[in-house]
Amino acid sequence: MLEIERLAVSYGEVAALRDVSLTINKAEIVTLIGGNGAGKTTTLKTVSGLLAPTAGSIRFEGQSIVGLSPDRIVALGIAQVPEGRHVFPQLSVENNLIVGSYLVRDPVVVRDTLDQVYAMFPQLKERRRQLGETLSGGEQQMLALGRAIMSRPRLMLLDEPSLGLAPRIVEEVAKAILAFRRSGVTILLVEQNARVALALSERGYVIETGRVVLSDDSASLKRNPRVIESYLGGSSSAGATGRMMH
């Protein structure tokens, strides 16, 4: 579904990505793990059209998307849930969700999708008339996920969905991600919490200083000494998610 080949991105004179290649097949969850500044968010922003690559190619279902505007990329079926949620604080929960459907022309489809989001996140339905800024961090993450679903994506880019959340909320978000995959949505998951990421995904890539340094199925990455030493250094929320998955 997505093929990135030899991608390079720079911020001015600073190279953020160097020769990054990865592939994602339909209905997979693939994770990209790495430390702060490794290039994870830059990869997602480039796929979304928010950054322009200096070299390399990005193909979505065989079509090059380099140079397309972000709204055109959304229209093709790619949605990004950014780090930090970025809900609209002065809009109601329901209007935050409706904003996500701005490219969906059929009002019946919009209403059906809204019902699906409310079924997935009952808390949002209960709070549908509240302002976005009144929600807890976990509820805002659910709102950001729901808003992305409203665009009816085929590929979802998730940037640090567990960041700053309590372990119980991390499990709820993890269940939602698996539900997205069961509904046919393909997911590229960026996570610093490598235990959560590898528990949820089929395959993974490790990125360091703008380069992919490892790629394997997730079970093998969990046993890789380099991954264990650098990225699996104990996390209670991650452990809880791992127990839920298995």
C-alpha positions as CSV (number, residue, x, y, z in Angstrom):
1,M,0.0,0.0,0.0
2,L,2.8,2.4,0.9
3,E,6.3,2.3,-0.5
4,I,9.0,4.8,0.6
5,E,12.3,4.5,-1.2
6,R,15.6,6.3,-0.4
7,L,13.8,9.2,1.2
8,A,15.9,12.2,2.2
9,V,14.5,15.3,4.0
10,S,16.4,18.4,5.3
11,Y,15.6,21.3,7.6
12,G,17.7,23.9,6.0
13,E,21.3,22.6,6.2
14,V,20.4,19.9,8.7
15,A,19.6,16.4,7.2
16,A,16.6,14.9,9.1
17,L,16.2,11.8,6.9
18,R,18.9,10.0,5.0
19,D,18.1,7.2,2.5
20,V,15.0,5.9,4.4
21,S,13.2,3.0,2.7
22,L,10.2,1.1,4.1
23,T,7.1,-0.7,2.8
24,I,3.6,-1.3,4.3
25,N,1.2,-3.9,3.0
26,K,-2.6,-3.5,3.1
27,A,-4.2,-4.1,6.5
28,E,-0.9,-4.3,8.3
29,I,0.2,-2.4,11.4
30,V,3.8,-1.4,10.9
31,T,5.7,0.5,13.6
32,L,8.6,2.9,13.3
33,I,10.5,3.2,16.6
34,G,13.4,5.3,17.6
35,G,14.5,8.0,20.1
36,N,13.8,11.7,20.1
37,G,15.0,13.4,16.9
38,A,15.5,10.1,15.1
39,G,13.3,11.2,12.2
40,K,10.0,9.4,13.0
41,T,7.7,12.4,12.9
42,T,9.6,13.8,9.9
43,T,8.8,10.6,8.0
44,L,5.1,11.0,8.8
45,K,5.0,14.6,7.9
46,T,6.6,13.9,4.6
47,V,4.1,11.2,3.7
48,S,1.3,13.6,4.7
49,G,2.7,16.3,2.3
50,L,3.6,18.7,5.1
51,L,7.3,18.5,4.3
52,A,8.9,18.2,0.8
53,P,11.7,15.5,0.4
54,T,15.0,16.5,-1.1
55,A,15.4,13.0,-2.7
56,G,13.6,9.7,-2.9
57,S,10.1,8.6,-3.7
58,I,6.8,7.9,-1.9
59,R,4.1,5.7,-3.5
60,F,0.6,5.1,-2.2
61,E,-1.1,2.2,-4.0
62,G,1.4,2.6,-6.8
63,Q,0.9,6.3,-7.3
64,S,3.6,8.9,-6.5
65,I,2.3,11.4,-3.9
66,V,5.5,13.5,-3.7
67,G,4.5,17.1,-4.5
68,L,0.8,16.6,-3.7
69,S,-0.9,19.0,-1.3
70,P,-1.9,17.7,2.1
71,D,-5.6,18.0,1.4
72,R,-5.1,16.0,-1.8
73,I,-3.2,13.3,0.1
74,V,-6.1,13.1,2.6
75,A,-8.5,12.8,-0.3
76,L,-6.5,9.8,-1.5
77,G,-7.2,8.0,1.8
78,I,-4.2,9.0,4.1
79,A,-5.0,10.5,7.5
80,Q,-2.5,11.6,10.2
81,V,-3.1,11.8,13.9
82,P,-0.4,14.2,15.1
83,E,1.6,14.0,18.3
84,G,-0.1,16.1,21.0
85,R,-3.6,15.5,19.7
86,H,-4.2,19.1,18.4
87,V,-7.9,19.2,19.0
88,F,-9.8,22.4,18.3
89,P,-10.3,23.7,21.9
90,Q,-13.2,26.0,21.3
91,L,-15.2,23.5,19.2
92,S,-17.5,20.9,20.6
93,V,-16.5,17.3,20.5
94,E,-19.0,16.6,17.8
95,N,-17.8,19.6,15.7
96,N,-14.2,18.4,16.1
97,L,-15.3,15.1,14.6
98,I,-17.3,16.7,11.8
99,V,-14.2,18.8,10.8
100,G,-12.5,15.5,10.0
101,S,-15.1,14.7,7.4
102,Y,-14.7,17.9,5.4
103,L,-13.8,15.9,2.2
104,V,-16.6,13.4,2.6
105,R,-19.4,14.7,0.4
106,D,-22.2,12.3,1.4
107,P,-24.0,13.4,4.6
108,V,-25.3,9.8,5.1
109,V,-21.7,8.5,5.1
110,V,-20.7,11.3,7.5
111,R,-23.5,10.3,10.0
112,D,-22.8,6.6,9.7
113,T,-19.1,7.2,10.4
114,L,-19.9,9.5,13.3
115,D,-22.0,6.7,14.8
116,Q,-19.1,4.3,14.3
117,V,-16.8,6.6,16.2
118,Y,-19.3,7.0,19.0
119,A,-19.7,3.2,19.2
120,M,-15.9,2.9,19.4
121,F,-15.5,5.7,22.0
122,P,-18.7,6.0,24.1
123,Q,-17.0,8.7,26.2
124,L,-17.0,11.0,23.2
125,K,-20.7,10.5,22.7
126,E,-21.4,11.3,26.3
127,R,-19.3,14.5,25.9
128,R,-20.3,15.4,22.4
129,R,-21.5,18.9,23.4
130,Q,-18.5,19.7,25.5
131,L,-15.7,21.9,24.2
132,G,-12.5,20.1,23.1
133,E,-10.5,21.9,25.7
134,T,-12.5,20.4,28.6
135,L,-11.5,16.9,27.8
136,S,-8.8,14.9,29.6
137,G,-5.6,14.0,27.8
138,G,-6.9,10.5,27.1
139,E,-10.3,11.8,25.8
140,Q,-8.5,14.2,23.6
141,Q,-6.4,11.4,22.1
142,M,-9.7,9.4,21.5
143,L,-11.1,12.6,19.8
144,A,-8.0,12.9,17.6
145,L,-8.3,9.2,16.6
146,G,-12.0,9.7,15.9
147,R,-11.5,12.8,13.9
148,A,-9.0,10.9,11.6
149,I,-11.5,8.0,11.2
150,M,-14.1,10.6,10.0
151,S,-12.1,11.1,6.8
152,R,-12.6,7.4,6.1
153,P,-8.9,6.7,5.6
154,R,-7.3,3.6,4.1
155,L,-3.9,4.4,5.6
156,M,-3.6,6.0,9.1
157,L,-0.4,7.6,10.3
158,L,-0.3,7.6,14.1
159,D,2.3,9.8,15.9
160,E,2.9,8.9,19.5
161,P,-0.7,7.9,20.4
162,S,0.3,6.7,23.9
163,L,2.4,9.8,24.8
164,G,1.5,11.1,28.3
165,L,-1.4,8.8,28.9
166,A,-2.1,6.7,32.0
167,P,-1.7,2.9,31.5
168,R,-5.4,2.3,31.5
169,I,-5.9,4.8,28.7
170,V,-3.0,3.4,26.7
171,E,-4.9,0.0,26.7
172,E,-8.0,1.7,25.4
173,V,-6.1,3.4,22.7
174,A,-4.4,0.1,21.8
175,K,-7.8,-1.6,21.5
176,A,-9.0,1.2,19.2
177,I,-5.9,0.8,17.0
178,L,-6.6,-2.9,16.7
179,A,-10.2,-2.2,15.9
180,F,-9.1,0.1,13.1
181,R,-7.0,-2.6,11.6
182,R,-9.9,-5.1,11.8
183,S,-12.0,-2.7,9.9
184,G,-9.5,-2.7,7.1
185,V,-7.4,0.4,7.9
186,T,-3.7,0.1,7.3
187,I,-1.6,1.7,10.0
188,L,1.9,3.2,10.3
189,L,2.5,3.6,14.0
190,V,5.2,5.9,15.4
191,E,6.0,5.2,19.0
192,Q,8.8,5.9,21.5
193,N,7.1,3.3,23.7
194,A,8.6,0.4,21.9
195,R,6.9,-2.3,24.0
196,V,3.5,-0.9,23.0
197,A,4.5,-0.5,19.4
198,L,5.9,-4.0,19.0
199,A,2.9,-5.6,20.8
200,L,0.5,-4.0,18.4
201,S,2.4,-4.3,15.1
202,E,3.3,-7.2,12.7
203,R,6.5,-5.6,11.5
204,G,8.8,-2.8,12.6
205,Y,11.6,-0.5,11.5
206,V,14.1,1.1,13.9
207,I,15.3,4.5,12.8
208,E,18.3,6.3,14.3
209,T,19.7,9.7,13.3
210,G,17.6,9.7,10.1
211,R,18.5,6.2,8.9
212,V,16.7,2.9,9.2
213,V,19.1,0.6,11.0
214,L,16.9,-2.5,11.6
215,S,13.8,-4.0,10.1
216,D,12.1,-7.3,11.0
217,D,8.9,-8.8,12.2
218,S,7.9,-7.5,15.6
219,A,8.4,-10.7,17.4
220,S,12.1,-10.9,16.2
221,L,12.7,-7.2,17.0
222,K,11.5,-7.8,20.6
223,R,14.3,-10.5,20.9
224,N,17.0,-8.4,19.2
225,P,19.7,-7.4,21.7
226,R,20.1,-4.0,20.2
227,V,16.4,-3.3,20.5
228,I,16.3,-4.7,24.0
229,E,19.2,-2.5,25.2
230,S,18.1,0.7,23.5
231,Y,14.3,0.6,23.5
232,L,12.8,-2.0,25.8
233,G,14.0,-0.6,29.1
234,G,10.9,-1.1,31.2
235,S,7.5,0.6,31.0
236,S,4.5,-0.3,33.1
237,S,2.0,0.9,30.6
238,A,3.8,-1.0,27.9
239,G,3.8,-4.2,30.0
240,A,0.0,-3.8,30.5
241,T,-0.5,-3.5,26.8
242,G,1.6,-6.5,26.1
243,R,-0.4,-8.6,28.6
244,M,-3.6,-7.4,26.9
245,M,-2.3,-8.4,23.5
246,H,-1.3,-11.9,24.5
